[in-house]
Amino acid sequence: MPLNEKYEAVIGLEVHAQLSTKSKIFCGCSTEFGNEANSNVCPVCLGMPGVLPVLNKQVVEYTIRMGLATHCTIAPKSIFARKNYFYPDLPKGYQISQYEEPICRHGYVDIELNDGSTKRIGVTRIHMEEDAGKSIHDMDTDTLVDVNRCGVPLMEIVSEPDMRSAHEAYQYLYSIWQTVKYLGICDGNMEEGSLRCDANISVRLKGEMTFGTKTEVKNMNSFRNVERAIEYEINRQIQMLEDGERIIQQTLLWDAANNVVLPMRSKEEAHDYRYFPDPDLVPVIVEEKWIEEAKRLLPELPAQRRSRFIDQFNLPKYDAGVLTQERELAEYFENTVNGLVKKSSDNYKTISNWIMTDVLRVVNESKMAFADFSVTPSHLAAMVNLIIEGTISGKIAKEVFDEMLKTKEHPKVIVERKGLTQISDTSAIEKEIDAILSKFPNEISRYRSGEVKLMGFFVGETMKVMKGKANPKVVNEILQKKLSV
């Protein structure tokens, strides 16, 4: 029996999302990324004696939104605690977090598996906390510390150990990423550390109920690295058990360059941090009307929108999945559809094809934010309308699209300026086809003998002669009529 069939993995994820507030969680310092080291600081986030933290209300609001989006119960009362540990990038010697009484509990996230079925992953808790600073080890000198990040607001989403494969963990993390971006509470940038993921991993023989010894893997800064690191650690633990070795509970770092995990330290337990309630912060009281207002402001979430796109626009499941990856992309599709002169499943699919191929190609190649894409939904809809009306062909539309990217002009203006209007005059097209057929008597004989694929050859020759302006539908109709004689 292969080892991966003999054992099963038990995986839980701790996801830290940096909240998109302009100021920190307990002071008014900026949260802007990339500023000069140690410039976004004040006595509060530096932990100077005598200062008092004041909670940023927007941090609470954002966390409530995430709790509702993941079907959590919102606690009417939650408290902050001090998590005590000593590290150079933690000026206070403790981190303000939530421990025994978090603001959100007992939720879930549904993920889609490879076979199309769904699996429910429990969310144990979501709580608020402040970030620590950053230690810098690669400046050819002793360790340096940048405390700009101290006090930046974080939301930690802790899952139940419900995942059984690296792929399931990937799907769960992707769902969390999508949700925080749809809610507008985190930019989801894993490379900049706005979204960070730690994985708790153990393995056991299939059928066993008790958990094995777990390790925690850190330093995974992309979806691909999360999947690769978890897969590696599962296989490492299985091999150790097969070799009769004992797995040690420890924290590991993922080395993406060499595709290995490296030991960092023995894994701490909660009691190691000596949690106790923070005496400087009052309890967080969330009244029911606050929760109701947060519910009212929730946007349509990815899974709901995906289902609606399939039902309302008759899109294939794949298209709906691509178009709802990000909120801005989904809104671009809907705004484009609203500009169609003729609403139909075929035309919705045409819009989907243009966005998935041409629009996303440009956005991805340029690595631009979707908001910076130069072709507006109304202009893309106007171009597709020209195709529907027969003013331009699909091939000419490619040229119009490229011109819209450069000039931002309306497609009608481009078509008129460049003389790209499609020719649908049957007599003009028939004249060109007659001239082409007279040049290829052998190909005509082969077509009539059963080589029907030669139709594409004749269509291509006609479009070449007419510089792509001939109406393809009219061309096909005339050719079929003449070649069937």
C-alpha positions as CSV (number, residue, x, y, z in Angstrom):
1,M,0.0,0.0,0.0
2,P,1.4,3.5,-0.9
3,L,2.3,5.5,2.2
4,N,0.0,8.3,1.3
5,E,-2.9,5.8,1.4
6,K,-1.8,4.2,4.6
7,Y,-1.7,7.6,6.5
8,E,-3.8,10.7,6.6
9,A,-2.8,14.2,7.3
10,V,-4.5,16.5,9.9
11,I,-4.1,20.1,9.0
12,G,-5.2,23.4,10.6
13,L,-4.4,26.9,9.4
14,E,-3.8,30.1,11.3
15,V,-4.2,33.0,8.9
16,H,-3.2,36.5,9.8
17,A,-4.8,39.2,7.8
18,Q,-3.5,42.8,8.0
19,L,-6.5,45.0,8.2
20,S,-6.7,47.9,5.7
21,T,-7.1,50.7,8.2
22,K,-5.1,53.9,7.8
23,S,-4.0,54.0,11.4
24,K,-2.8,51.3,13.8
25,I,-4.9,49.4,16.2
26,F,-4.1,51.3,19.5
27,C,-2.6,54.6,18.2
28,G,-2.9,57.1,15.4
29,C,0.4,56.1,13.5
30,S,0.2,55.3,9.8
31,T,0.0,51.7,8.6
32,E,1.4,52.5,5.2
33,F,3.8,49.9,3.8
34,G,7.3,50.7,2.6
35,N,7.9,53.9,4.5
36,E,11.4,54.6,6.0
37,A,12.3,52.2,8.8
38,N,11.1,53.3,12.2
39,S,9.2,56.3,10.9
40,N,5.6,55.1,11.6
41,V,6.0,55.1,15.3
42,C,5.0,56.9,18.5
43,P,5.3,56.3,22.3
44,V,2.2,54.0,22.3
45,C,3.4,51.5,19.7
46,L,7.0,51.8,21.0
47,G,5.7,50.7,24.5
48,M,7.0,53.8,26.4
49,P,6.2,53.9,30.1
50,G,2.9,55.6,31.0
51,V,1.2,55.5,27.7
52,L,-2.3,54.1,27.2
53,P,-3.7,52.3,24.1
54,V,-7.0,53.3,22.6
55,L,-8.8,50.8,20.4
56,N,-9.4,51.7,16.7
57,K,-13.2,51.2,16.2
58,Q,-12.7,50.3,12.5
59,V,-10.6,47.2,13.5
60,V,-13.6,45.9,15.4
61,E,-16.0,46.6,12.5
62,Y,-13.8,44.8,10.0
63,T,-13.4,41.8,12.2
64,I,-17.2,41.6,12.7
65,R,-17.6,41.6,8.9
66,M,-15.2,38.7,8.6
67,G,-17.0,36.9,11.4
68,L,-20.3,37.2,9.7
69,A,-18.9,36.2,6.3
70,T,-17.6,33.0,7.9
71,H,-20.8,32.2,9.8
72,C,-19.3,32.9,13.2
73,T,-21.2,33.9,16.4
74,I,-20.2,37.5,17.3
75,A,-19.5,37.7,21.0
76,P,-21.4,40.5,22.8
77,K,-18.3,40.9,25.0
78,S,-14.7,40.1,24.3
79,I,-11.5,41.1,26.0
80,F,-7.8,41.8,25.1
81,A,-5.0,39.9,26.7
82,R,-1.2,40.3,26.9
83,K,0.8,37.6,25.2
84,N,4.2,37.7,26.8
85,Y,7.4,36.9,25.0
86,F,10.7,38.5,24.4
87,Y,12.0,39.2,21.0
88,P,14.0,42.2,19.6
89,D,11.1,43.4,17.4
90,L,8.6,43.5,20.2
91,P,9.4,46.7,22.2
92,K,6.8,46.2,24.9
93,G,7.9,42.6,25.7
94,Y,4.3,41.5,25.1
95,Q,1.8,41.5,22.2
96,I,-1.8,42.7,22.7
97,S,-4.1,40.0,21.4
98,Q,-7.3,38.1,22.4
99,Y,-7.1,34.8,24.1
100,E,-9.9,33.3,26.3
101,E,-12.7,35.6,25.0
102,P,-12.3,36.3,21.2
103,I,-14.8,38.4,19.3
104,C,-15.8,35.7,16.8
105,R,-16.3,31.9,17.4
106,H,-17.6,28.7,15.8
107,G,-17.9,29.5,12.1
108,Y,-17.2,27.7,8.9
109,V,-15.9,28.0,5.3
110,D,-17.1,25.7,2.5
111,I,-14.5,24.7,0.0
112,E,-14.8,22.9,-3.3
113,L,-12.9,19.7,-3.9
114,N,-11.5,18.3,-7.1
115,D,-14.5,16.0,-7.7
116,G,-16.9,19.0,-7.5
117,S,-18.2,18.2,-4.1
118,T,-17.9,20.7,-1.1
119,K,-16.4,20.2,2.3
120,R,-17.0,22.3,5.4
121,I,-14.0,23.5,7.3
122,G,-14.7,24.8,10.8
123,V,-13.5,28.2,12.0
124,T,-12.6,27.9,15.6
125,R,-12.2,31.6,16.3
126,I,-11.3,35.0,14.8
127,H,-9.7,37.5,17.0
128,M,-8.0,41.0,16.9
129,E,-4.4,41.6,17.7
130,E,-1.5,43.9,17.0
131,D,1.4,43.0,14.8
132,A,5.1,42.9,15.9
133,G,8.0,44.6,14.2
134,K,10.4,43.1,11.8
135,S,13.9,41.8,12.4
136,I,16.3,42.3,9.6
137,H,19.2,39.8,9.3
138,D,20.6,40.4,5.7
139,M,22.2,43.9,6.0
140,D,25.8,42.6,6.4
141,T,25.8,43.7,10.1
142,D,24.2,42.6,13.3
143,T,20.4,42.1,13.5
144,L,18.5,45.3,12.8
145,V,14.9,46.1,13.9
146,D,12.2,48.0,12.0
147,V,9.3,48.7,14.3
148,N,7.0,50.4,11.7
149,R,4.8,47.3,11.8
150,C,4.4,47.3,15.6
151,G,0.7,48.0,16.3
152,V,-0.5,47.4,12.8
153,P,-3.9,45.8,13.2
154,L,-4.2,42.0,12.5
155,M,-7.1,39.7,12.4
156,E,-6.2,36.0,13.1
157,I,-8.5,33.4,11.6
158,V,-7.9,30.0,13.3
159,S,-9.4,26.9,11.6
160,E,-10.4,23.6,13.0
161,P,-8.0,20.7,12.1
162,D,-10.4,19.6,9.4
163,M,-8.2,19.6,6.3
164,R,-6.7,16.3,5.1
165,S,-4.5,17.3,2.2
166,A,-2.3,20.2,1.0
167,H,-4.9,20.8,-1.8
168,E,-7.7,21.3,0.8
169,A,-5.5,23.7,2.7
170,Y,-4.9,25.6,-0.5
171,Q,-8.6,25.8,-1.2
172,Y,-9.4,27.0,2.3
173,L,-6.7,29.7,2.2
174,Y,-7.9,30.8,-1.2
175,S,-11.4,31.2,0.1
176,I,-10.2,33.3,3.1
177,W,-8.1,35.4,0.7
178,Q,-11.1,36.0,-1.6
179,T,-13.4,36.8,1.3
180,V,-11.2,39.5,2.9
181,K,-10.7,41.1,-0.5
182,Y,-14.4,41.1,-1.3
183,L,-15.1,42.6,2.1
184,G,-12.5,45.3,1.4
185,I,-10.8,44.7,4.8
186,C,-7.4,43.4,3.6
187,D,-5.5,43.7,0.3
188,G,-4.5,40.1,0.5
189,N,-0.9,40.7,-0.6
190,M,1.0,37.7,0.6
191,E,4.4,38.9,-0.7
192,E,4.2,42.1,1.4
193,G,2.9,40.1,4.4
194,S,-0.6,41.5,4.4
195,L,-1.9,37.9,4.5
196,R,0.2,35.4,6.3
197,C,-0.4,31.7,6.9
198,D,1.0,29.2,9.4
199,A,0.1,25.5,9.1
200,N,-0.2,23.1,12.0
201,I,0.4,19.6,10.5
202,S,0.3,16.1,11.9
203,V,-0.2,12.6,10.4
204,R,-1.8,9.4,11.7
205,L,-2.7,6.0,10.4
206,K,-6.1,6.1,8.6
207,G,-8.9,5.1,11.0
208,E,-7.1,6.4,14.1
209,M,-9.1,9.0,16.1
210,T,-6.2,10.6,18.1
211,F,-4.0,13.2,16.6
212,G,-0.3,12.7,16.0
213,T,2.4,15.1,17.1
214,K,2.0,18.4,15.2
215,T,4.6,20.7,13.8
216,E,3.9,24.3,12.8
217,V,5.2,25.5,9.4
218,K,5.8,29.3,8.9
219,N,7.3,31.6,6.2
220,M,4.9,30.6,3.3
221,N,4.4,33.8,1.2
222,S,2.3,32.5,-1.7
223,F,-0.5,30.0,-2.3
224,R,1.9,27.7,-4.2
225,N,4.4,27.8,-1.3
226,V,1.6,26.9,1.2
227,E,0.7,23.8,-0.9
228,R,4.3,22.8,-1.5
229,A,5.3,23.2,2.2
230,I,2.4,21.3,3.5
231,E,2.9,18.5,1.0
232,Y,6.6,18.3,2.0
233,E,5.9,18.2,5.7
234,I,3.3,15.5,5.4
235,N,5.7,13.3,3.4
236,R,8.5,14.1,5.9
237,Q,6.5,13.0,8.9
238,I,5.2,9.9,7.2
239,Q,8.8,8.9,6.3
240,M,9.9,9.5,9.9
241,L,7.1,7.3,11.3
242,E,8.0,4.5,8.8
243,D,11.6,4.7,9.8
244,G,10.6,4.3,13.5
245,E,11.6,7.9,14.4
246,R,9.7,10.2,16.8
247,I,8.2,13.4,15.5
248,I,9.1,16.4,17.7
249,Q,6.6,19.2,18.3
250,Q,8.4,22.2,16.8
251,T,8.2,25.3,14.6
252,L,9.6,25.0,11.1
253,L,10.4,27.5,8.4
254,W,9.7,26.8,4.8
255,D,12.8,27.3,2.6
256,A,11.2,28.0,-0.8
257,A,14.5,28.1,-2.6
258,N,15.5,24.6,-1.7
259,N,12.0,23.2,-1.1
260,V,12.6,22.0,2.4
261,V,11.5,22.8,6.0
262,L,14.1,24.0,8.5
263,P,13.8,23.8,12.3
264,M,13.3,27.2,14.0
265,R,12.5,26.4,17.7
266,S,10.5,24.1,19.8
267,K,6.8,24.9,19.5
268,E,5.3,26.9,22.3
269,E,2.1,26.1,24.2
270,A,-0.4,28.7,25.3
271,H,0.9,28.6,28.9
272,D,4.4,29.5,27.7
273,Y,3.0,33.0,26.8
274,R,1.6,33.6,30.3
275,Y,-1.6,35.3,28.9
276,F,-3.5,37.6,31.2
277,P,-6.2,40.3,30.6
278,D,-4.7,43.6,29.5
279,P,-5.4,46.1,32.4
280,D,-5.2,49.1,30.1
281,L,-8.1,48.1,27.8
282,V,-11.8,47.9,28.6
283,P,-13.9,44.9,27.3
284,V,-15.2,45.2,23.7
285,I,-19.0,45.4,23.8
286,V,-20.8,44.6,20.6
287,E,-24.5,45.5,20.6
288,E,-27.0,43.7,18.4
289,K,-27.7,46.8,16.3
290,W,-24.0,47.0,15.5
291,I,-24.1,43.4,14.2
292,E,-27.3,44.1,12.2
293,E,-25.7,47.2,10.6
294,A,-22.6,45.1,9.6
295,K,-24.9,42.5,8.1
296,R,-26.6,45.2,6.0
297,L,-23.3,46.4,4.7
298,L,-22.0,42.9,3.7
299,P,-21.4,42.6,-0.1
300,E,-22.4,39.6,-2.1
301,L,-19.7,37.1,-1.4
302,P,-17.8,34.9,-3.9
303,A,-19.8,31.7,-3.6
304,Q,-23.1,33.5,-3.8
305,R,-22.0,35.5,-6.8
306,R,-20.6,32.5,-8.6
307,S,-23.9,30.7,-8.2
308,R,-25.8,33.7,-9.5
309,F,-23.6,34.1,-12.5
310,I,-24.3,30.5,-13.5
311,D,-28.1,30.9,-12.9
312,Q,-28.6,34.5,-14.2
313,F,-26.2,34.5,-17.2
314,N,-26.1,30.8,-18.0
315,L,-22.3,30.8,-17.8
316,P,-20.3,27.6,-17.5
317,K,-19.1,26.8,-14.0
318,Y,-15.5,27.5,-15.1
319,D,-16.3,31.0,-16.4
320,A,-18.3,31.9,-13.3
321,G,-15.3,30.8,-11.1
322,V,-12.8,32.9,-13.1
323,L,-15.0,36.0,-13.2
324,T,-15.7,36.0,-9.5
325,Q,-12.1,35.5,-8.4
326,E,-12.0,39.2,-7.4
327,R,-14.8,41.6,-6.6
328,E,-13.5,44.2,-9.1
329,L,-13.4,41.6,-11.9
330,A,-17.0,40.4,-11.2
331,E,-18.2,44.0,-11.2
332,Y,-16.4,44.7,-14.5
333,F,-18.2,41.7,-16.1
334,E,-21.7,42.8,-14.8
335,N,-21.1,46.4,-15.8
336,T,-20.1,45.3,-19.3
337,V,-23.2,43.0,-19.6
338,N,-25.4,46.0,-18.6
339,G,-24.2,47.8,-21.7
340,L,-25.3,45.1,-24.2
341,V,-27.9,46.1,-26.7
342,K,-29.2,42.5,-26.9
343,K,-29.2,40.4,-23.7
344,S,-28.8,36.7,-24.4
345,S,-26.8,33.7,-23.1
346,D,-24.6,33.8,-26.2
347,N,-23.8,37.4,-25.7
348,Y,-23.0,36.9,-22.0
349,K,-20.7,34.2,-23.0
350,T,-19.0,36.5,-25.6
351,I,-18.4,39.1,-22.9
352,S,-17.0,36.3,-20.6
353,N,-14.6,35.1,-23.4
354,W,-13.3,38.6,-24.0
355,I,-12.7,39.3,-20.3
356,M,-11.1,35.9,-19.6
357,T,-8.8,36.0,-22.6
358,D,-8.0,39.6,-23.7
359,V,-8.8,41.6,-20.6
360,L,-7.1,39.3,-18.1
361,R,-4.1,38.8,-20.4
362,V,-3.4,42.5,-20.4
363,V,-4.0,42.9,-16.6
364,N,-1.8,39.9,-15.7
365,E,1.0,40.7,-18.1
366,S,1.1,44.4,-17.0
367,K,0.7,43.3,-13.3
368,M,-1.7,46.3,-12.9
369,A,-4.5,46.7,-10.5
370,F,-7.8,46.0,-12.1
371,A,-9.0,49.6,-11.3
372,D,-6.2,50.8,-13.6
373,F,-7.3,48.9,-16.7
374,S,-7.8,51.4,-19.5
375,V,-10.8,49.9,-21.3
376,T,-14.0,50.7,-19.5
377,P,-16.9,48.3,-19.2
378,S,-19.0,50.6,-21.4
379,H,-16.4,50.7,-24.1
380,L,-16.0,46.9,-24.1
381,A,-19.8,46.5,-24.3
382,A,-19.9,49.0,-27.2
383,M,-17.3,47.0,-29.1
384,V,-19.2,43.7,-28.5
385,N,-22.4,45.5,-29.7
386,L,-20.6,46.3,-32.9
387,I,-19.9,42.6,-33.4
388,I,-23.5,41.7,-32.6
389,E,-24.8,44.3,-35.1
390,G,-22.5,43.0,-37.8
391,T,-20.6,46.3,-38.0
392,I,-17.2,44.6,-37.3
393,S,-16.1,41.0,-37.3
394,G,-14.5,39.2,-34.3
395,K,-11.1,39.5,-36.0
396,I,-11.5,43.2,-36.6
397,A,-12.6,43.5,-33.0
398,K,-9.1,42.4,-31.9
399,E,-7.6,45.3,-33.7
400,V,-10.2,47.7,-32.2
401,F,-9.5,46.3,-28.7
402,D,-5.8,46.9,-29.1
403,E,-6.5,50.5,-30.2
404,M,-8.8,51.1,-27.3
405,L,-6.0,50.0,-25.0
406,K,-3.7,52.7,-26.5
407,T,-6.1,55.6,-27.0
408,K,-9.0,55.0,-24.6
409,E,-11.3,56.0,-27.5
410,H,-14.8,54.8,-28.0
411,P,-14.8,51.8,-30.4
412,K,-17.2,53.5,-32.9
413,V,-14.7,56.3,-33.2
414,I,-11.8,53.9,-33.9
415,V,-13.9,51.9,-36.5
416,E,-14.7,55.1,-38.3
417,R,-11.3,56.6,-38.1
418,K,-9.5,53.5,-39.4
419,G,-12.2,52.4,-41.9
420,L,-12.8,49.1,-40.2
421,T,-16.5,48.7,-40.9
422,Q,-17.3,45.2,-41.9
423,I,-18.4,44.5,-45.5
424,S,-21.7,42.6,-45.7
425,D,-22.5,43.5,-49.3
426,T,-23.2,40.1,-50.9
427,S,-22.4,41.2,-54.5
428,A,-19.0,42.6,-53.4
429,I,-18.1,39.5,-51.5
430,E,-19.4,37.2,-54.2
431,K,-17.2,39.0,-56.8
432,E,-14.1,38.3,-54.7
433,I,-15.0,34.7,-54.0
434,D,-15.5,34.0,-57.7
435,A,-12.0,35.3,-58.4
436,I,-10.6,33.1,-55.6
437,L,-12.4,30.0,-56.7
438,S,-11.1,30.4,-60.3
439,K,-7.5,30.1,-58.9
440,F,-8.0,26.9,-57.0
441,P,-9.8,24.3,-59.2
442,N,-7.9,21.4,-57.6
443,E,-9.0,22.4,-54.1
444,I,-12.6,22.7,-55.3
445,S,-12.4,19.1,-56.6
446,R,-10.9,17.9,-53.3
447,Y,-13.6,19.7,-51.3
448,R,-16.4,18.2,-53.4
449,S,-14.7,14.8,-52.9
450,G,-15.1,15.0,-49.2
451,E,-12.3,17.2,-47.8
452,V,-14.7,19.6,-46.1
453,K,-11.9,21.0,-44.0
454,L,-10.9,23.0,-47.1
455,M,-13.8,25.3,-46.3
456,G,-11.5,27.0,-43.8
457,F,-8.9,27.5,-46.6
458,F,-11.4,29.3,-48.8
459,V,-12.7,31.4,-46.0
460,G,-9.1,32.4,-45.1
461,E,-8.3,33.3,-48.7
462,T,-11.4,35.5,-48.9
463,M,-10.7,37.3,-45.6
464,K,-7.1,37.8,-46.7
465,V,-8.2,39.5,-50.0
466,M,-10.8,41.6,-48.3
467,K,-8.3,42.6,-45.5
468,G,-10.4,40.9,-42.8
469,K,-13.4,43.2,-43.4
470,A,-15.8,40.7,-45.0
471,N,-18.7,39.5,-42.9
472,P,-17.6,35.9,-42.0
473,K,-21.2,34.7,-41.9
474,V,-21.9,36.0,-45.4
475,V,-18.6,34.6,-46.7
476,N,-19.5,31.1,-45.4
477,E,-23.0,31.2,-46.8
478,I,-21.8,32.2,-50.3
479,L,-19.0,29.6,-50.3
480,Q,-21.2,26.8,-49.2
481,K,-23.7,27.7,-52.0
482,K,-21.0,27.9,-54.7
483,L,-19.0,24.8,-53.6
484,S,-22.1,22.6,-53.3
485,V,-22.9,23.0,-57.0
